[in-house]
């Protein structure tokens, strides 16, 4: 008898609890993980060094040459820049570099290009990324580390403006031995003034290319690139980012 009473009382209590839970009077909360505030990204303005490629994943680059002889190809080569000071001593290059955007770049691989030059002063080889890079802001200077082999061949960079016009800008001769940081100032006559700031009409990076020198002997030619960066001015691009003159 007592067992039956207990069973009835237990059933009544369970029914009341189900009613209360269903009506929302009893709230069951799952344990929530503590929320951490996302780091606030500082708005950039003025001159900023943007990394376009550190060549740690450059397998999708391609190369083409005007010379039909020999091999022309791209290879991802283990290594990093090893500059030499005035005394001829190798300077230790950092294994990791954190850029102005807070992104860390490793220094484990470089971009290698192999080709063959036969027609002196005419042949050239061109290295393309999988897609053109859009340079944000107003580009001021292009920098890249290059490994020279004492050939007088000349390194260029090819840019495209918003009208589709192509420009080849001379970076310099590769007539040095070892690693060297090469750079070129972007000419002021390229159309990227303040009047284009809010029109999304930035310069595009198209490719690197090397022209053979008239006084060099024909043959196989190798060159290597690493840490491709651009110094850009963002002071004209820090206004209202939501209203643009594109309508």
Buried (B, 14 or more C-beta within 10 A) or exposed (E): EEEEEEEEEEEEEEEEEEEEEEEEEEEEEEEEEEEEEEEEEEEBEEBBEBBBBBBBEBEEBEBEBBBEBBEBEBBBBEBBBEBBEEEEEEEEBEEEBEBBEEEEBEBBBBBBBBBBBBEEEEBBBBBBBEEBBEBBBBBBBBBBBBBBBEBBBBBBBBBBBBEEEEBEBEBBBBBBEBBBEBBBEBEEEBEBEEEBBBEEBBBBBBBBBBBBBEEBEBEEBEBBBBBBBBBBBBBBBEEEEEEEEEE
